[in-house]
Amino acid sequence: MATDKPRYTVSVDTDMFKQIEDFRFERRFQTRSEATAELIRLGLEALKKEQEEQKKAQKNKSSQKDIE
């Protein structure tokens, strides 16, 4: 099955491989690649949310100092 999507290979340890496989079967992804891409997407979303919360906390901290 040809695709125009960029491709790369990633190596993981046995434990992480099992976790990916468990995620794949629990969520009923047809391929390991689909499951891995979803895990990456979820991780990137979580990272973005964490960064936004940190910026918000810093902004609130600066606002607190201005009030004092």
All heavy atoms as TSV, in Angstrom:
chain	resi	resn	atom	element	x	y	z
A	1	MET	N	N	0.847	-1.178	0.000
A	1	MET	CA	C	0.000	0.000	0.000
A	1	MET	C	C	0.895	1.245	0.000
A	1	MET	O	O	1.522	1.582	0.990
A	1	MET	CB	C	-0.916	-0.026	1.229
A	1	MET	CG	C	-1.801	1.185	1.339
A	1	MET	SD	S	-2.596	1.319	2.935
A	1	MET	CE	C	-4.053	0.369	2.664
A	2	ALA	N	N	0.980	1.931	-1.121
A	2	ALA	CA	C	1.827	3.115	-1.257
A	2	ALA	C	C	1.153	4.316	-0.592
A	2	ALA	O	O	-0.069	4.431	-0.567
A	2	ALA	CB	C	2.081	3.407	-2.719
A	3	THR	N	N	1.992	5.203	-0.082
A	3	THR	CA	C	1.479	6.417	0.554
A	3	THR	C	C	2.439	7.565	0.288
A	3	THR	O	O	3.634	7.346	0.101
A	3	THR	CB	C	1.289	6.219	2.070
A	3	THR	OG1	O	0.821	7.442	2.632
A	3	THR	CG2	C	2.576	5.834	2.751
A	4	ASP	N	N	1.902	8.769	0.262
A	4	ASP	CA	C	2.732	9.958	0.096
A	4	ASP	C	C	3.162	10.523	1.446
A	4	ASP	O	O	3.895	11.504	1.497
A	4	ASP	CB	C	1.964	11.031	-0.684
A	4	ASP	CG	C	1.762	10.637	-2.137
A	4	ASP	OD1	O	2.566	9.851	-2.659
A	4	ASP	OD2	O	0.787	11.117	-2.747
A	5	LYS	N	N	2.691	9.922	2.516
A	5	LYS	CA	C	3.020	10.404	3.852
A	5	LYS	C	C	4.496	10.134	4.149
A	5	LYS	O	O	5.035	9.103	3.751
A	5	LYS	CB	C	2.172	9.702	4.909
A	5	LYS	CG	C	0.706	10.030	4.832
A	5	LYS	CD	C	-0.058	9.281	5.906
A	5	LYS	CE	C	-1.539	9.545	5.818
A	5	LYS	NZ	N	-2.275	8.796	6.842
A	6	PRO	N	N	5.147	11.051	4.870
A	6	PRO	CA	C	6.525	10.790	5.277
A	6	PRO	C	C	6.587	9.543	6.160
A	6	PRO	O	O	5.655	9.251	6.905
A	6	PRO	CB	C	6.922	12.029	6.087
A	6	PRO	CG	C	5.924	13.065	5.722
A	6	PRO	CD	C	4.675	12.344	5.324
A	7	ARG	N	N	7.696	8.808	6.082
A	7	ARG	CA	C	7.851	7.587	6.866
A	7	ARG	C	C	9.175	7.629	7.610
A	7	ARG	O	O	10.133	8.229	7.142
A	7	ARG	CB	C	7.857	6.360	5.948
A	7	ARG	CG	C	6.625	6.249	5.129
A	7	ARG	CD	C	6.739	5.064	4.185
A	7	ARG	NE	N	5.516	4.304	4.357
A	7	ARG	CZ	C	5.434	3.005	4.436
A	7	ARG	NH1	N	6.491	2.257	4.303
A	7	ARG	NH2	N	4.285	2.419	4.627
A	8	TYR	N	N	9.205	6.969	8.736
A	8	TYR	CA	C	10.458	6.770	9.455
A	8	TYR	C	C	10.320	5.557	10.350
A	8	TYR	O	O	9.231	5.067	10.601
A	8	TYR	CB	C	10.872	8.016	10.242
A	8	TYR	CG	C	9.974	8.355	11.403
A	8	TYR	CD1	C	10.287	7.939	12.692
A	8	TYR	CD2	C	8.823	9.100	11.230
A	8	TYR	CE1	C	9.466	8.246	13.759
A	8	TYR	CE2	C	8.001	9.418	12.289
A	8	TYR	CZ	C	8.323	8.990	13.545
A	8	TYR	OH	O	7.520	9.292	14.597
A	9	THR	N	N	11.451	5.070	10.824
A	9	THR	CA	C	11.473	3.885	11.677
A	9	THR	C	C	11.830	4.308	13.089
A	9	THR	O	O	12.665	5.179	13.297
A	9	THR	CB	C	12.530	2.884	11.159
A	9	THR	OG1	O	12.198	2.560	9.810
A	9	THR	CG2	C	12.567	1.640	12.002
A	10	VAL	N	N	11.199	3.673	14.043
A	10	VAL	CA	C	11.515	3.942	15.446
A	10	VAL	C	C	11.705	2.603	16.153
A	10	VAL	O	O	10.976	1.646	15.889
A	10	VAL	CB	C	10.402	4.799	16.121
A	10	VAL	CG1	C	9.079	4.091	16.113
A	10	VAL	CG2	C	10.790	5.197	17.516
A	11	SER	N	N	12.695	2.544	17.009
A	11	SER	CA	C	12.944	1.335	17.797
A	11	SER	C	C	12.513	1.585	19.229
A	11	SER	O	O	12.740	2.662	19.784
A	11	SER	CB	C	14.435	0.988	17.776
A	11	SER	OG	O	14.842	0.736	16.461
A	12	VAL	N	N	11.854	0.597	19.829
A	12	VAL	CA	C	11.392	0.711	21.209
A	12	VAL	C	C	11.798	-0.545	21.968
A	12	VAL	O	O	12.055	-1.588	21.367
A	12	VAL	CB	C	9.858	0.902	21.279
A	12	VAL	CG1	C	9.438	2.194	20.599
A	12	VAL	CG2	C	9.119	-0.268	20.666
A	13	ASP	N	N	11.824	-0.442	23.285
A	13	ASP	CA	C	12.132	-1.633	24.076
A	13	ASP	C	C	10.896	-2.530	24.146
A	13	ASP	O	O	9.798	-2.155	23.728
A	13	ASP	CB	C	12.657	-1.261	25.464
A	13	ASP	CG	C	11.652	-0.489	26.315
A	13	ASP	OD1	O	10.425	-0.643	26.115
A	13	ASP	OD2	O	12.094	0.263	27.195
A	14	THR	N	N	11.091	-3.719	24.662
A	14	THR	CA	C	10.025	-4.729	24.690
A	14	THR	C	C	8.808	-4.248	25.470
A	14	THR	O	O	7.665	-4.471	25.050
A	14	THR	CB	C	10.565	-6.036	25.305
A	14	THR	OG1	O	11.702	-6.446	24.547
A	14	THR	CG2	C	9.524	-7.140	25.273
A	15	ASP	N	N	9.027	-3.570	26.592
A	15	ASP	CA	C	7.918	-3.104	27.412
A	15	ASP	C	C	7.074	-2.070	26.662
A	15	ASP	O	O	5.841	-2.142	26.660
A	15	ASP	CB	C	8.437	-2.525	28.730
A	15	ASP	CG	C	7.311	-2.132	29.661
A	15	ASP	OD1	O	6.432	-2.982	29.932
A	15	ASP	OD2	O	7.297	-0.966	30.121
A	16	MET	N	N	7.727	-1.109	26.011
A	16	MET	CA	C	6.989	-0.100	25.266
A	16	MET	C	C	6.258	-0.740	24.085
A	16	MET	O	O	5.118	-0.376	23.787
A	16	MET	CB	C	7.901	1.015	24.765
A	16	MET	CG	C	7.129	2.147	24.114
A	16	MET	SD	S	8.157	3.514	23.568
A	16	MET	CE	C	8.659	4.184	25.154
A	17	PHE	N	N	6.889	-1.699	23.436
A	17	PHE	CA	C	6.243	-2.404	22.333
A	17	PHE	C	C	4.951	-3.061	22.815
A	17	PHE	O	O	3.910	-2.954	22.162
A	17	PHE	CB	C	7.192	-3.456	21.748
A	17	PHE	CG	C	6.623	-4.198	20.580
A	17	PHE	CD1	C	6.641	-3.647	19.310
A	17	PHE	CD2	C	6.040	-5.445	20.750
A	17	PHE	CE1	C	6.103	-4.325	18.223
A	17	PHE	CE2	C	5.501	-6.139	19.678
A	17	PHE	CZ	C	5.531	-5.573	18.410
A	18	LYS	N	N	5.002	-3.698	23.972
A	18	LYS	CA	C	3.808	-4.343	24.527
A	18	LYS	C	C	2.724	-3.304	24.827
A	18	LYS	O	O	1.547	-3.542	24.561
A	18	LYS	CB	C	4.164	-5.126	25.783
A	18	LYS	CG	C	2.970	-5.895	26.353
A	18	LYS	CD	C	3.330	-6.656	27.607
A	18	LYS	CE	C	2.178	-7.392	28.223
A	18	LYS	NZ	N	0.860	-6.824	28.117
A	19	GLN	N	N	3.126	-2.165	25.367
A	19	GLN	CA	C	2.155	-1.124	25.673
A	19	GLN	C	C	1.493	-0.594	24.396
A	19	GLN	O	O	0.278	-0.336	24.377
A	19	GLN	CB	C	2.829	0.027	26.424
A	19	GLN	CG	C	3.230	-0.344	27.841
A	19	GLN	CD	C	3.923	0.810	28.538
A	19	GLN	OE1	O	3.385	1.916	28.582
A	19	GLN	NE2	N	5.115	0.559	29.057
A	20	ILE	N	N	2.273	-0.438	23.348
A	20	ILE	CA	C	1.719	0.015	22.067
A	20	ILE	C	C	0.750	-1.021	21.523
A	20	ILE	O	O	-0.344	-0.691	21.060
A	20	ILE	CB	C	2.839	0.321	21.054
A	20	ILE	CG1	C	3.656	1.531	21.527
A	20	ILE	CG2	C	2.266	0.571	19.657
A	20	ILE	CD1	C	4.956	1.746	20.778
A	21	GLU	N	N	1.139	-2.280	21.594
A	21	GLU	CA	C	0.264	-3.355	21.113
A	21	GLU	C	C	-1.025	-3.420	21.934
A	21	GLU	O	O	-2.113	-3.576	21.375
A	21	GLU	CB	C	0.989	-4.708	21.169
A	21	GLU	CG	C	2.017	-4.876	20.078
A	21	GLU	CD	C	1.386	-4.943	18.698
A	21	GLU	OE1	O	0.867	-6.003	18.320
A	21	GLU	OE2	O	1.412	-3.907	17.994
A	22	ASP	N	N	-0.924	-3.283	23.249
A	22	ASP	CA	C	-2.118	-3.281	24.100
A	22	ASP	C	C	-3.043	-2.127	23.715
A	22	ASP	O	O	-4.260	-2.299	23.588
A	22	ASP	CB	C	-1.730	-3.185	25.575
A	22	ASP	CG	C	-1.079	-4.453	26.102
A	22	ASP	OD1	O	-1.128	-5.498	25.415
A	22	ASP	OD2	O	-0.487	-4.386	27.207
A	23	PHE	N	N	-2.462	-0.942	23.543
A	23	PHE	CA	C	-3.232	0.239	23.132
A	23	PHE	C	C	-3.911	-0.037	21.795
A	23	PHE	O	O	-5.098	0.255	21.621
A	23	PHE	CB	C	-2.304	1.451	23.024
A	23	PHE	CG	C	-2.966	2.700	22.530
A	23	PHE	CD1	C	-3.681	3.513	23.386
A	23	PHE	CD2	C	-2.856	3.080	21.196
A	23	PHE	CE1	C	-4.288	4.674	22.927
A	23	PHE	CE2	C	-3.458	4.230	20.722
A	23	PHE	CZ	C	-4.184	5.031	21.592
A	24	ARG	N	N	-3.158	-0.595	20.867
A	24	ARG	CA	C	-3.688	-0.891	19.538
A	24	ARG	C	C	-4.920	-1.793	19.609
A	24	ARG	O	O	-5.948	-1.504	18.997
A	24	ARG	CB	C	-2.604	-1.561	18.697
A	24	ARG	CG	C	-3.090	-2.029	17.356
A	24	ARG	CD	C	-1.995	-2.793	16.636
A	24	ARG	NE	N	-2.546	-3.412	15.435
A	24	ARG	CZ	C	-1.996	-4.397	14.791
A	24	ARG	NH1	N	-0.848	-4.906	15.217
A	24	ARG	NH2	N	-2.555	-4.899	13.729
A	25	PHE	N	N	-4.819	-2.876	20.353
A	25	PHE	CA	C	-5.930	-3.825	20.416
A	25	PHE	C	C	-7.098	-3.300	21.240
A	25	PHE	O	O	-8.257	-3.523	20.886
A	25	PHE	CB	C	-5.446	-5.186	20.906
A	25	PHE	CG	C	-4.601	-5.882	19.875
A	25	PHE	CD1	C	-3.239	-6.036	20.067
A	25	PHE	CD2	C	-5.162	-6.364	18.697
A	25	PHE	CE1	C	-2.447	-6.660	19.107
A	25	PHE	CE2	C	-4.379	-6.981	17.725
A	25	PHE	CZ	C	-3.024	-7.139	17.932
A	26	GLU	N	N	-6.809	-2.563	22.314
A	26	GLU	CA	C	-7.883	-1.983	23.128
A	26	GLU	C	C	-8.697	-0.970	22.329
A	26	GLU	O	O	-9.915	-0.887	22.466
A	26	GLU	CB	C	-7.303	-1.310	24.364
A	26	GLU	CG	C	-6.796	-2.280	25.402
A	26	GLU	CD	C	-5.960	-1.601	26.485
A	26	GLU	OE1	O	-5.894	-0.351	26.517
A	26	GLU	OE2	O	-5.361	-2.324	27.291
A	27	ARG	N	N	-8.001	-0.200	21.494
A	27	ARG	CA	C	-8.669	0.843	20.708
A	27	ARG	C	C	-9.049	0.372	19.302
A	27	ARG	O	O	-9.581	1.145	18.521
A	27	ARG	CB	C	-7.765	2.080	20.589
A	27	ARG	CG	C	-7.322	2.676	21.914
A	27	ARG	CD	C	-8.446	3.464	22.573
A	27	ARG	NE	N	-8.042	3.986	23.848
A	27	ARG	CZ	C	-7.671	5.245	24.074
A	27	ARG	NH1	N	-7.682	6.115	23.090
A	27	ARG	NH2	N	-7.308	5.632	25.277
A	28	ARG	N	N	-8.736	-0.871	18.996
A	28	ARG	CA	C	-9.112	-1.510	17.732
A	28	ARG	C	C	-8.525	-0.838	16.490
A	28	ARG	O	O	-9.184	-0.704	15.460
A	28	ARG	CB	C	-10.627	-1.631	17.612
A	28	ARG	CG	C	-11.231	-2.461	18.720
A	28	ARG	CD	C	-12.748	-2.523	18.606
A	28	ARG	NE	N	-13.311	-3.143	19.777
A	28	ARG	CZ	C	-13.730	-4.399	19.822
A	28	ARG	NH1	N	-13.653	-5.159	18.761
A	28	ARG	NH2	N	-14.234	-4.891	20.924
A	29	PHE	N	N	-7.272	-0.408	16.597
A	29	PHE	CA	C	-6.587	0.106	15.413
A	29	PHE	C	C	-6.202	-1.072	14.532
A	29	PHE	O	O	-5.792	-2.125	15.026
A	29	PHE	CB	C	-5.324	0.889	15.806
A	29	PHE	CG	C	-5.615	2.251	16.360
A	29	PHE	CD1	C	-5.664	2.467	17.725
A	29	PHE	CD2	C	-5.838	3.327	15.510
A	29	PHE	CE1	C	-5.929	3.718	18.245
A	29	PHE	CE2	C	-6.111	4.592	16.016
A	29	PHE	CZ	C	-6.160	4.786	17.382
A	30	GLN	N	N	-6.329	-0.892	13.230
A	30	GLN	CA	C	-6.013	-1.981	12.318
A	30	GLN	C	C	-4.510	-2.235	12.219
A	30	GLN	O	O	-4.080	-3.365	12.021
A	30	GLN	CB	C	-6.572	-1.693	10.922
A	30	GLN	CG	C	-8.072	-1.778	10.875
A	30	GLN	CD	C	-8.602	-1.643	9.463
A	30	GLN	OE1	O	-7.851	-1.500	8.514
A	30	GLN	NE2	N	-9.907	-1.692	9.330
A	31	THR	N	N	-3.720	-1.177	12.351
A	31	THR	CA	C	-2.275	-1.344	12.207
A	31	THR	C	C	-1.538	-0.738	13.389
A	31	THR	O	O	-2.025	0.169	14.066
A	31	THR	CB	C	-1.747	-0.674	10.918
A	31	THR	OG1	O	-1.905	0.751	11.043
A	31	THR	CG2	C	-2.472	-1.175	9.683
A	32	ARG	N	N	-0.344	-1.242	13.610
A	32	ARG	CA	C	0.527	-0.704	14.646
A	32	ARG	C	C	0.894	0.746	14.320
A	32	ARG	O	O	1.010	1.600	15.199
A	32	ARG	CB	C	1.785	-1.568	14.738
A	32	ARG	CG	C	2.669	-1.247	15.904
A	32	ARG	CD	C	3.853	-2.200	15.986
A	32	ARG	NE	N	3.380	-3.576	16.126
A	32	ARG	CZ	C	3.712	-4.567	15.294
A	32	ARG	NH1	N	4.524	-4.352	14.294
A	32	ARG	NH2	N	3.249	-5.780	15.486
A	33	SER	N	N	1.061	1.027	13.041
A	33	SER	CA	C	1.400	2.376	12.605
A	33	SER	C	C	0.312	3.378	12.990
A	33	SER	O	O	0.605	4.473	13.479
A	33	SER	CB	C	1.620	2.391	11.091
A	33	SER	OG	O	2.000	3.663	10.648
A	34	GLU	N	N	-0.943	3.014	12.774
A	34	GLU	CA	C	-2.062	3.887	13.153
A	34	GLU	C	C	-2.075	4.126	14.659
A	34	GLU	O	O	-2.281	5.257	15.120
A	34	GLU	CB	C	-3.395	3.276	12.732
A	34	GLU	CG	C	-3.640	3.242	11.251
A	34	GLU	CD	C	-4.905	2.484	10.888
A	34	GLU	OE1	O	-5.572	1.930	11.781
A	34	GLU	OE2	O	-5.226	2.445	9.692
A	35	ALA	N	N	-1.867	3.076	15.426
A	35	ALA	CA	C	-1.864	3.202	16.885
A	35	ALA	C	C	-0.715	4.087	17.349
A	35	ALA	O	O	-0.883	4.949	18.216
A	35	ALA	CB	C	-1.766	1.820	17.534
A	36	THR	N	N	0.460	3.891	16.752
A	36	THR	CA	C	1.626	4.688	17.131
A	36	THR	C	C	1.414	6.154	16.782
A	36	THR	O	O	1.722	7.046	17.590
A	36	THR	CB	C	2.890	4.139	16.441
A	36	THR	OG1	O	3.059	2.768	16.807
A	36	THR	CG2	C	4.120	4.924	16.843
A	37	ALA	N	N	0.858	6.426	15.609
A	37	ALA	CA	C	0.580	7.812	15.217
A	37	ALA	C	C	-0.413	8.456	16.181
A	37	ALA	O	O	-0.260	9.631	16.555
A	37	ALA	CB	C	0.049	7.854	13.788
A	38	GLU	N	N	-1.419	7.698	16.620
A	38	GLU	CA	C	-2.394	8.235	17.578
A	38	GLU	C	C	-1.738	8.522	18.929
A	38	GLU	O	O	-2.009	9.550	19.550
A	38	GLU	CB	C	-3.563	7.257	17.749
A	38	GLU	CG	C	-4.596	7.692	18.762
A	38	GLU	CD	C	-5.394	8.926	18.362
A	38	GLU	OE1	O	-5.214	9.454	17.238
A	38	GLU	OE2	O	-6.212	9.373	19.186
A	39	LEU	N	N	-0.866	7.642	19.376
A	39	LEU	CA	C	-0.152	7.881	20.630
A	39	LEU	C	C	0.714	9.131	20.537
A	39	LEU	O	O	0.770	9.929	21.482
A	39	LEU	CB	C	0.699	6.664	20.998
A	39	LEU	CG	C	-0.091	5.471	21.529
A	39	LEU	CD1	C	0.779	4.217	21.524
A	39	LEU	CD2	C	-0.611	5.759	22.923
A	40	ILE	N	N	1.362	9.321	19.406
A	40	ILE	CA	C	2.182	10.520	19.211
A	40	ILE	C	C	1.295	11.757	19.210
A	40	ILE	O	O	1.611	12.764	19.859
A	40	ILE	CB	C	2.997	10.412	17.909
A	40	ILE	CG1	C	4.054	9.311	18.046
A	40	ILE	CG2	C	3.642	11.749	17.554
A	40	ILE	CD1	C	4.733	8.933	16.748
A	41	ARG	N	N	0.169	11.691	18.511
A	41	ARG	CA	C	-0.758	12.826	18.471
A	41	ARG	C	C	-1.245	13.183	19.869
A	41	ARG	O	O	-1.242	14.351	20.278
A	41	ARG	CB	C	-1.961	12.503	17.568
A	41	ARG	CG	C	-2.909	13.694	17.366
A	41	ARG	CD	C	-4.176	13.286	16.626
A	41	ARG	NE	N	-5.010	12.393	17.421
A	41	ARG	CZ	C	-5.772	12.778	18.446
A	41	ARG	NH1	N	-5.781	14.037	18.841
A	41	ARG	NH2	N	-6.498	11.899	19.107
A	42	LEU	N	N	-1.637	12.162	20.640
A	42	LEU	CA	C	-2.100	12.400	22.012
A	42	LEU	C	C	-0.992	13.006	22.873
A	42	LEU	O	O	-1.239	13.909	23.670
A	42	LEU	CB	C	-2.597	11.090	22.626
A	42	LEU	CG	C	-3.884	10.521	22.047
A	42	LEU	CD1	C	-4.115	9.089	22.541
A	42	LEU	CD2	C	-5.060	11.414	22.373
A	43	GLY	N	N	0.222	12.511	22.710
A	43	GLY	CA	C	1.353	13.048	23.464
A	43	GLY	C	C	1.646	14.493	23.110
A	43	GLY	O	O	1.913	15.322	23.988
A	44	LEU	N	N	1.592	14.825	21.830
A	44	LEU	CA	C	1.830	16.202	21.399
A	44	LEU	C	C	0.741	17.138	21.905
A	44	LEU	O	O	1.021	18.265	22.324
A	44	LEU	CB	C	1.939	16.271	19.873
A	44	LEU	CG	C	3.184	15.625	19.275
A	44	LEU	CD1	C	3.079	15.563	17.751
A	44	LEU	CD2	C	4.442	16.361	19.697
A	45	GLU	N	N	-0.501	16.674	21.896
A	45	GLU	CA	C	-1.604	17.481	22.443
A	45	GLU	C	C	-1.413	17.729	23.936
A	45	GLU	O	O	-1.629	18.839	24.423
A	45	GLU	CB	C	-2.951	16.799	22.203
A	45	GLU	CG	C	-3.451	16.896	20.799
A	45	GLU	CD	C	-4.806	16.216	20.605
A	45	GLU	OE1	O	-5.377	15.675	21.576
A	45	GLU	OE2	O	-5.290	16.236	19.458
A	46	ALA	N	N	-1.002	16.695	24.659
A	46	ALA	CA	C	-0.773	16.828	26.101
A	46	ALA	C	C	0.373	17.797	26.367
A	46	ALA	O	O	0.295	18.623	27.287
A	46	ALA	CB	C	-0.482	15.467	26.724
A	47	LEU	N	N	1.428	17.717	25.573
A	47	LEU	CA	C	2.564	18.620	25.724
A	47	LEU	C	C	2.146	20.061	25.457
A	47	LEU	O	O	2.506	20.969	26.211
A	47	LEU	CB	C	3.695	18.205	24.777
A	47	LEU	CG	C	4.950	19.049	24.807
A	47	LEU	CD1	C	5.602	19.010	26.186
A	47	LEU	CD2	C	5.932	18.555	23.752
A	48	LYS	N	N	1.371	20.271	24.405
A	48	LYS	CA	C	0.898	21.613	24.078
A	48	LYS	C	C	0.042	22.176	25.216
A	48	LYS	O	O	0.204	23.328	25.618
A	48	LYS	CB	C	0.099	21.591	22.783
A	48	LYS	CG	C	-0.378	22.943	22.327
A	48	LYS	CD	C	-1.118	22.843	21.001
A	48	LYS	CE	C	-1.613	24.220	20.570
A	48	LYS	NZ	N	-2.349	24.147	19.301
A	49	LYS	N	N	-0.850	21.344	25.747
A	49	LYS	CA	C	-1.712	21.777	26.855
A	49	LYS	C	C	-0.871	22.134	28.085
A	49	LYS	O	O	-1.101	23.144	28.745
A	49	LYS	CB	C	-2.708	20.673	27.204
A	49	LYS	CG	C	-3.696	21.047	28.269
A	49	LYS	CD	C	-4.694	19.936	28.504
A	49	LYS	CE	C	-5.671	20.319	29.602
A	49	LYS	NZ	N	-6.662	19.270	29.856
A	50	GLU	N	N	0.134	21.304	28.371
A	50	GLU	CA	C	1.021	21.555	29.504
A	50	GLU	C	C	1.768	22.875	29.332
A	50	GLU	O	O	1.873	23.664	30.278
A	50	GLU	CB	C	2.012	20.396	29.622
A	50	GLU	CG	C	2.992	20.524	30.768
A	50	GLU	CD	C	3.966	19.351	30.776
A	50	GLU	OE1	O	3.494	18.204	30.787
A	50	GLU	OE2	O	5.181	19.608	30.759
A	51	GLN	N	N	2.253	23.141	28.128
A	51	GLN	CA	C	2.974	24.382	27.868
A	51	GLN	C	C	2.061	25.588	28.009
A	51	GLN	O	O	2.465	26.621	28.555
A	51	GLN	CB	C	3.606	24.335	26.478
A	51	GLN	CG	C	4.758	23.372	26.389
A	51	GLN	CD	C	5.245	23.152	24.959
A	51	GLN	OE1	O	4.505	23.381	23.992
A	51	GLN	NE2	N	6.469	22.697	24.822
A	52	GLU	N	N	0.821	25.467	27.528
A	52	GLU	CA	C	-0.151	26.557	27.663
A	52	GLU	C	C	-0.465	26.833	29.126
A	52	GLU	O	O	-0.580	27.986	29.542
A	52	GLU	CB	C	-1.423	26.232	26.888
A	52	GLU	CG	C	-1.241	26.281	25.391
A	52	GLU	CD	C	-2.432	25.747	24.608
A	52	GLU	OE1	O	-3.384	25.199	25.227
A	52	GLU	OE2	O	-2.414	25.867	23.369
A	53	GLU	N	N	-0.591	25.768	29.919
A	53	GLU	CA	C	-0.870	25.927	31.349
A	53	GLU	C	C	0.314	26.584	32.065
A	53	GLU	O	O	0.116	27.404	32.956
A	53	GLU	CB	C	-1.207	24.580	31.978
A	53	GLU	CG	C	-2.557	24.041	31.553
A	53	GLU	CD	C	-2.838	22.631	32.021
A	53	GLU	OE1	O	-1.966	22.012	32.679
A	53	GLU	OE2	O	-3.938	22.128	31.730
A	54	GLN	N	N	1.531	26.237	31.675
A	54	GLN	CA	C	2.715	26.850	32.268
A	54	GLN	C	C	2.766	28.337	31.946
A	54	GLN	O	O	3.060	29.156	32.813
A	54	GLN	CB	C	3.985	26.165	31.787
A	54	GLN	CG	C	4.207	24.801	32.380
A	54	GLN	CD	C	5.423	24.096	31.796
A	54	GLN	OE1	O	6.030	24.546	30.826
A	54	GLN	NE2	N	5.779	22.969	32.381
A	55	LYS	N	N	2.460	28.702	30.704
A	55	LYS	CA	C	2.448	30.118	30.311
A	55	LYS	C	C	1.381	30.875	31.090
A	55	LYS	O	O	1.604	31.988	31.551
A	55	LYS	CB	C	2.192	30.259	28.815
A	55	LYS	CG	C	3.380	29.897	27.963
A	55	LYS	CD	C	3.061	30.070	26.483
A	55	LYS	CE	C	4.219	29.629	25.618
A	55	LYS	NZ	N	3.916	29.740	24.183
A	56	LYS	N	N	0.212	30.240	31.246
A	56	LYS	CA	C	-0.881	30.866	31.983
A	56	LYS	C	C	-0.488	31.067	33.449
A	56	LYS	O	O	-0.750	32.111	34.031
A	56	LYS	CB	C	-2.133	30.000	31.881
A	56	LYS	CG	C	-3.381	30.644	32.407
A	56	LYS	CD	C	-4.592	29.759	32.141
A	56	LYS	CE	C	-5.867	30.418	32.606
A	56	LYS	NZ	N	-7.040	29.575	32.335
A	57	ALA	N	N	0.168	30.061	34.035
A	57	ALA	CA	C	0.607	30.156	35.427
A	57	ALA	C	C	1.644	31.263	35.585
A	57	ALA	O	O	1.607	32.013	36.565
A	57	ALA	CB	C	1.172	28.819	35.895
A	58	GLN	N	N	2.549	31.378	34.628
A	58	GLN	CA	C	3.563	32.435	34.689
A	58	GLN	C	C	2.914	33.806	34.564
A	58	GLN	O	O	3.294	34.751	35.247
A	58	GLN	CB	C	4.608	32.242	33.593
A	58	GLN	CG	C	5.538	31.080	33.853
A	58	GLN	CD	C	6.482	30.827	32.680
A	58	GLN	OE1	O	6.301	31.352	31.589
A	58	GLN	NE2	N	7.485	30.001	32.913
A	59	LYS	N	N	1.919	33.911	33.680
A	59	LYS	CA	C	1.209	35.170	33.506
A	59	LYS	C	C	0.476	35.544	34.790
A	59	LYS	O	O	0.510	36.696	35.222
A	59	LYS	CB	C	0.234	35.061	32.336
A	59	LYS	CG	C	-0.436	36.348	31.978
A	59	LYS	CD	C	-1.314	36.181	30.756
A	59	LYS	CE	C	-2.006	37.483	30.414
A	59	LYS	NZ	N	-2.899	37.334	29.250
A	60	ASN	N	N	-0.180	34.570	35.410
A	60	ASN	CA	C	-0.885	34.819	36.665
A	60	ASN	C	C	0.084	35.213	37.769
A	60	ASN	O	O	-0.219	36.071	38.594
A	60	ASN	CB	C	-1.692	33.587	37.087
A	60	ASN	CG	C	-2.906	33.370	36.211
A	60	ASN	OD1	O	-3.371	34.278	35.525
A	60	ASN	ND2	N	-3.425	32.160	36.223
A	61	LYS	N	N	1.250	34.589	37.775
A	61	LYS	CA	C	2.268	34.914	38.772
A	61	LYS	C	C	2.743	36.351	38.596
A	61	LYS	O	O	2.912	37.081	39.563
A	61	LYS	CB	C	3.438	33.936	38.655
A	61	LYS	CG	C	4.378	33.946	39.806
A	61	LYS	CD	C	5.401	32.830	39.648
A	61	LYS	CE	C	6.336	32.783	40.832
A	61	LYS	NZ	N	7.320	31.708	40.703
A	62	SER	N	N	2.919	36.764	37.338
A	62	SER	CA	C	3.324	38.149	37.068
A	62	SER	C	C	2.248	39.129	37.480
A	62	SER	O	O	2.541	40.192	38.031
A	62	SER	CB	C	3.618	38.328	35.571
A	62	SER	OG	O	4.748	37.606	35.197
A	63	SER	N	N	0.993	38.770	37.235
A	63	SER	CA	C	-0.132	39.618	37.619
A	63	SER	C	C	-0.196	39.767	39.138
A	63	SER	O	O	-0.483	40.846	39.648
A	63	SER	CB	C	-1.441	39.057	37.093
A	63	SER	OG	O	-1.453	39.065	35.699
A	64	GLN	N	N	0.080	38.682	39.864
A	64	GLN	CA	C	0.084	38.719	41.340
A	64	GLN	C	C	1.142	39.703	41.836
A	64	GLN	O	O	0.899	40.454	42.752
A	64	GLN	CB	C	0.394	37.331	41.909
A	64	GLN	CG	C	-0.732	36.349	41.891
A	64	GLN	CD	C	-1.877	36.721	42.802
A	64	GLN	OE1	O	-2.571	37.266	42.458
A	64	GLN	NE2	N	-2.103	36.419	43.972
A	65	LYS	N	N	2.311	39.677	41.224
A	65	LYS	CA	C	3.394	40.565	41.636
A	65	LYS	C	C	3.014	42.020	41.375
A	65	LYS	O	O	3.353	42.911	42.163
A	65	LYS	CB	C	4.693	40.234	40.889
A	65	LYS	CG	C	5.344	38.985	41.399
A	65	LYS	CD	C	6.646	38.737	40.682
A	65	LYS	CE	C	7.305	37.461	41.176
A	65	LYS	NZ	N	8.571	37.190	40.501
A	66	ASP	N	N	2.304	42.297	40.280
A	66	ASP	CA	C	1.884	43.658	39.960
A	66	ASP	C	C	0.894	44.182	40.979
A	66	ASP	O	O	0.884	45.364	41.300
A	66	ASP	CB	C	1.260	43.707	38.554
A	66	ASP	CG	C	2.288	43.486	37.452
A	66	ASP	OD1	O	3.494	43.605	37.725
A	66	ASP	OD2	O	1.862	43.181	36.311
A	67	ILE	N	N	0.059	43.291	41.526
A	67	ILE	CA	C	-0.951	43.674	42.500
A	67	ILE	C	C	-0.289	44.026	43.831
A	67	ILE	O	O	-0.698	44.938	44.526
A	67	ILE	CB	C	-2.009	42.561	42.689
A	67	ILE	CG1	C	-2.812	42.419	41.391
A	67	ILE	CG2	C	-2.916	42.840	43.862
A	67	ILE	CD1	C	-3.731	41.207	41.377
A	68	GLU	N	N	0.750	43.266	44.172
A	68	GLU	CA	C	1.434	43.480	45.457
A	68	GLU	C	C	2.207	44.733	45.375
A	68	GLU	O	O	2.399	45.631	45.878
A	68	GLU	CB	C	2.382	42.310	45.736
A	68	GLU	CG	C	1.647	41.023	45.941
A	68	GLU	CD	C	2.590	39.811	46.015
A	68	GLU	OE1	O	3.812	39.953	45.870
A	68	GLU	OE2	O	2.076	38.710	46.216
